[in-house]
Amino acid sequence: MVMVMREMLSHLGSSLASLVFVYAIFQEYFPFPFRGYIQRYGHKLVSFLYPYIQVTFDEFTGDGMMRSEAFSTIQTYLSAKSTACAKRLKANVVKGNKPIVLSMDYNEEVADEFKGVKVWWSCCKIIPSSNKLSFSYYPGSDDKKFYKLIFHKRNRELITGVYIAHVMKEGKAIAATNRQRKLYCNTPSQHWSWYTKNKWSHVVFEHPATFDTMAMETKKKEEIKKDLTKFSKGKQYYASIGKAWKRGYLLYGPPGTGKSTMIAAMANFLNYDVYDLELTAVKDNTELRRLLIETSNKSIIVIEDIDCSLDLTGQRKKEEKDEVEEEMDPVKTKEKEGEKKDSKVTLSGLLNFIDGLWRGRMDKHIEMSYCCFEAFKVLAKNYLNIDSHPLFGEISRLLEETNMTPADVAENLMLKSEEDDEETSLKALIEALVAAKEEARLKAEEEASLKAEKEEKEKEEALLKAEEGKRKGRKRREKEGREEKRKEEALLKAEEEGFQTFKNLFKWNLENICSVPRGVEVYSAKNFLCEGRRNAKTRSTDTGPLAHHEHDLMSRCKICWNKAYTAMESYLAALYTNKVGQLKGPLEKANLWRFRGMTTKFRMNLMGGGALMLFRSLHHRRWRRSVFPARSPQKPAASDYWLVSRLCD
Ligand SMILES: Nc1ncnc2c1ncn2[C@@H]1O[C@H](COP(=O)(O)OP(=O)(O)OP(=O)(O)O)[C@@H](O)[C@H]1O
């Protein structure tokens, strides 16, 4: 028997040696193109003859960015089978009370059966050729790990259609029962390196908080639980409305009101992992994206104090400063444009990823407030295991009167020594509540006095301001009065001057007119009127002495009349401007008509001077008479001229 075995082994050895020799000859002497052909057709031949199909499941998908869910599910699924069948196993040590998890080692194979069909699973690892020879402190970092499934090609439909789905379902179910929830923390990016793809470090999540132990109103708790349940079961619904399966909760309230406890209770309720994202350790938006991509499904991402982590105001200020600098340097502007987009973690970067979750747009706001009696009862049950006590009444009253966080209430309820019992704890709480109430009272009083002081100060300031206003008003009025007086004086002066000029010119006219030849005398108003009426009646063109007088007056005293006119015009303008304040442009003849509405004083002045204004239409040769202001409604035409005379009584 031994002889036969030895013979067989020697045959096998020589056959292998011949095979190696043939392969070496093939590699060495066959031209490269032929070798390619032979290899290709060789593969085809093998696959034609070889009746098995293989499917691989890589550890990482998407350019190595994401850990494949299928890979870990298969690992979980095969774990039980490997423990039973595989010869080489890997032990994964787990913290806590859970047993060690075994999985098959690399290059190990286990068989599985599904509906009478046999399949083979193997766990493979390929070391990249560049790593084969080099020494690495972190071996296996770039190794490609995958699971390989082999089955007969006649079962293709069953395996690809039903079996793989079955493996996934089973794997997930096993994972759910065995699952140890984890609390992940992001590692600062300077600690990321080529050998590790994990940007999150984790510990087992073992926070004991549940909704039952949460101290808050039952109604509120139930509402939150309902909301969470609806969300966790709503994958299909979110898909149907085309929304990412995410929900944002904003927990807010004073410190010690149980925000962190609420997160733990939520994680325990949903059986989710917790990712505690420390934004200050994230350098820029790209890093943030990488971190968030690596979070697993069914997890809670916690961003603590989001408003403090993102120094938005500082950033904005810096940007403003940069903008000023860039305005001066357009080249710098171009360079910076690209940089700006991704440098720093920005709120928009965060929002882009988490789908616009932020205050106003958070899906649900949960206010964590001070301890009410209902919440106290939960804490009393948690800490002292009591549902009622004679001191509860007083505590209820005190809790209504003062604000104390659940953390402080819990602190007082905690038994501090062996001798302590519920009565001592409750009394300690009452003492603390009384002290808090007193403190709040003192604080309120202090605040009230500060407020009163502030109000008093504001009042005083307002009074001072009002007095100052009054003083200023008085000053302004005085100034205005002075201004008014000055104007009036100027006006009086202008009136006086104008009137004097007017009078002088009158005088001059009288003297000159009186000295006209042909014995023409200055006509009194009466004379003018009589002459005028007569002329009008006779319609004579030669109106005797009046015609001559008029003619002479016009031709010889034209200049003087112009002067008189100008003087009167400026005099009237001064009056008009000062008194009426409407005259904009130079005074025109037509405007003179408006002086009919001039002050009585002016009229009196004119009348006092004994002036009578007579004007006459050259065309119609008709005299009109008017004591200024004229009673006649007619407006003088542009062709009219003014004749101003003095009544010589
Ligand atoms: N509502 C609550 N129910 C039960 N326990 C609470 C509650 N609030 C606070 N506690 C207790 O107080 C401790 C501190 O509470 P927690 O850290 O959750 O408060 P927080 O609001 O997150 O405070 P901070 O804003 O300072 O982080 C917890 O360990 C818990 O024991």
Ligand as a Chemical Component Dictionary entry (heavy atoms), coordinates in Angstrom:
data_LIG
# 
_chem_comp.id                   LIG 
_chem_comp.type                 NON-POLYMER 
_chem_comp.pdbx_formal_charge   0 
_chem_comp.three_letter_code    LIG 
# 
loop_
_chem_comp_atom.comp_id 
_chem_comp_atom.atom_id 
_chem_comp_atom.alt_atom_id 
_chem_comp_atom.type_symbol 
_chem_comp_atom.charge 
_chem_comp_atom.model_Cartn_x 
_chem_comp_atom.model_Cartn_y 
_chem_comp_atom.model_Cartn_z 
_chem_comp_atom.pdbx_ordinal 
LIG N1  N1  N 0 -35.351 65.269 31.557 1  
LIG C1  C1  C 0 -34.516 64.497 32.242 2  
LIG N2  N2  N 0 -34.882 63.247 32.575 3  
LIG C2  C2  C 0 -34.063 62.475 33.259 4  
LIG N3  N3  N 0 -32.856 62.836 33.681 5  
LIG C3  C3  C 0 -32.428 64.073 33.385 6  
LIG C4  C4  C 0 -33.242 64.937 32.636 7  
LIG N4  N4  N 0 -32.584 66.086 32.481 8  
LIG C5  C5  C 0 -31.415 65.950 33.074 9  
LIG N5  N5  N 0 -31.306 64.737 33.622 10 
LIG C6  C6  C 0 -30.169 64.241 34.381 11 
LIG O1  O1  O 0 -29.225 65.293 34.411 12 
LIG C7  C7  C 0 -27.999 64.918 33.810 13 
LIG C8  C8  C 0 -27.559 65.992 32.845 14 
LIG O2  O2  O 0 -28.515 66.110 31.805 15 
LIG P1  P1  P 0 -28.120 66.295 30.287 16 
LIG O3  O3  O 0 -26.656 66.207 30.097 17 
LIG O4  O4  O 0 -28.964 65.419 29.449 18 
LIG O5  O5  O 0 -28.584 67.792 30.109 19 
LIG P2  P2  P 0 -28.322 68.733 28.873 20 
LIG O6  O6  O 0 -29.574 69.527 28.682 21 
LIG O7  O7  O 0 -27.830 67.950 27.732 22 
LIG O8  O8  O 0 -27.199 69.662 29.454 23 
LIG P3  P3  P 0 -26.134 70.495 28.584 24 
LIG O9  O9  O 0 -26.921 71.507 27.815 25 
LIG O10 O10 O 0 -25.288 71.105 29.657 26 
LIG O11 O11 O 0 -25.422 69.499 27.731 27 
LIG C9  C9  C 0 -28.245 63.634 33.095 28 
LIG O12 O12 O 0 -27.203 62.742 33.322 29 
LIG C10 C10 C 0 -29.529 63.074 33.695 30 
LIG O13 O13 O 0 -29.208 62.157 34.715 31 
# 
loop_
_chem_comp_bond.comp_id 
_chem_comp_bond.atom_id_1 
_chem_comp_bond.atom_id_2 
_chem_comp_bond.value_order 
_chem_comp_bond.pdbx_ordinal 
LIG N1  C1  SING 1  
LIG C1  N2  SING 2  
LIG C1  C4  DOUB 3  
LIG N2  C2  DOUB 4  
LIG C2  N3  SING 5  
LIG N3  C3  DOUB 6  
LIG C3  C4  SING 7  
LIG C3  N5  SING 8  
LIG C4  N4  SING 9  
LIG N4  C5  DOUB 10 
LIG C5  N5  SING 11 
LIG N5  C6  SING 12 
LIG C6  O1  SING 13 
LIG C6  C10 SING 14 
LIG O1  C7  SING 15 
LIG C7  C8  SING 16 
LIG C7  C9  SING 17 
LIG C8  O2  SING 18 
LIG O2  P1  SING 19 
LIG P1  O3  DOUB 20 
LIG P1  O4  SING 21 
LIG P1  O5  SING 22 
LIG O5  P2  SING 23 
LIG P2  O6  DOUB 24 
LIG P2  O7  SING 25 
LIG P2  O8  SING 26 
LIG O8  P3  SING 27 
LIG P3  O9  DOUB 28 
LIG P3  O10 SING 29 
LIG P3  O11 SING 30 
LIG C9  O12 SING 31 
LIG C9  C10 SING 32 
LIG C10 O13 SING 33 
# 
